[in-house]
Amino acid sequence: MTKKIAEQPTYITDCGGTLHCYQLEGVNWLRYSWAHRIDTILADEMGLGKTIQTIVFLYSLYKEVPYCMSRVDSVLSVTLLL
């Protein structure tokens, strides 16, 4: 999980979605924070994609970390501000 995603994951492209560069940066920041057990808050202007960043982050845990479901408490430390 410490590996930075350089380009949009195929599971986003396969479903017809496209991440903006700042959204991909947000996903990488969430991944970094999760890997280092840092509590995280996403906060920015309304409509910039906090929800999709969170969904992509959680799905990347599901796809890349086989034991992630046993670390649900760590995932819940990520707070989403709408």
Secondary structure as a PSIPRED ss2 file (coil, helix, strand):
# PSIPRED VFORMAT (PSIPRED V4.0)

   1 M C   1.000  0.000  0.000
   2 T C   1.000  0.000  0.000
   3 K C   1.000  0.000  0.000
   4 K C   1.000  0.000  0.000
   5 I C   1.000  0.000  0.000
   6 A C   1.000  0.000  0.000
   7 E C   1.000  0.000  0.000
   8 Q C   1.000  0.000  0.000
   9 P C   1.000  0.000  0.000
  10 T H   0.000  1.000  0.000
  11 Y H   0.000  1.000  0.000
  12 I H   0.000  1.000  0.000
  13 T H   0.000  1.000  0.000
  14 D C   1.000  0.000  0.000
  15 C C   1.000  0.000  0.000
  16 G C   1.000  0.000  0.000
  17 G C   1.000  0.000  0.000
  18 T C   1.000  0.000  0.000
  19 L C   1.000  0.000  0.000
  20 H C   1.000  0.000  0.000
  21 C H   0.000  1.000  0.000
  22 Y H   0.000  1.000  0.000
  23 Q H   0.000  1.000  0.000
  24 L H   0.000  1.000  0.000
  25 E H   0.000  1.000  0.000
  26 G H   0.000  1.000  0.000
  27 V H   0.000  1.000  0.000
  28 N H   0.000  1.000  0.000
  29 W H   0.000  1.000  0.000
  30 L H   0.000  1.000  0.000
  31 R H   0.000  1.000  0.000
  32 Y H   0.000  1.000  0.000
  33 S H   0.000  1.000  0.000
  34 W H   0.000  1.000  0.000
  35 A H   0.000  1.000  0.000
  36 H C   1.000  0.000  0.000
  37 R C   1.000  0.000  0.000
  38 I C   1.000  0.000  0.000
  39 D C   1.000  0.000  0.000
  40 T E   0.000  0.000  1.000
  41 I E   0.000  0.000  1.000
  42 L E   0.000  0.000  1.000
  43 A C   1.000  0.000  0.000
  44 D C   1.000  0.000  0.000
  45 E C   1.000  0.000  0.000
  46 M C   1.000  0.000  0.000
  47 G C   1.000  0.000  0.000
  48 L C   1.000  0.000  0.000
  49 G C   1.000  0.000  0.000
  50 K H   0.000  1.000  0.000
  51 T H   0.000  1.000  0.000
  52 I H   0.000  1.000  0.000
  53 Q H   0.000  1.000  0.000
  54 T H   0.000  1.000  0.000
  55 I H   0.000  1.000  0.000
  56 V H   0.000  1.000  0.000
  57 F H   0.000  1.000  0.000
  58 L H   0.000  1.000  0.000
  59 Y H   0.000  1.000  0.000
  60 S H   0.000  1.000  0.000
  61 L H   0.000  1.000  0.000
  62 Y H   0.000  1.000  0.000
  63 K H   0.000  1.000  0.000
  64 E H   0.000  1.000  0.000
  65 V C   1.000  0.000  0.000
  66 P C   1.000  0.000  0.000
  67 Y C   1.000  0.000  0.000
  68 C H   0.000  1.000  0.000
  69 M H   0.000  1.000  0.000
  70 S H   0.000  1.000  0.000
  71 R H   0.000  1.000  0.000
  72 V H   0.000  1.000  0.000
  73 D H   0.000  1.000  0.000
  74 S H   0.000  1.000  0.000
  75 V H   0.000  1.000  0.000
  76 L H   0.000  1.000  0.000
  77 S C   1.000  0.000  0.000
  78 V E   0.000  0.000  1.000
  79 T E   0.000  0.000  1.000
  80 L E   0.000  0.000  1.000
  81 L C   1.000  0.000  0.000
  82 L C   1.000  0.000  0.000
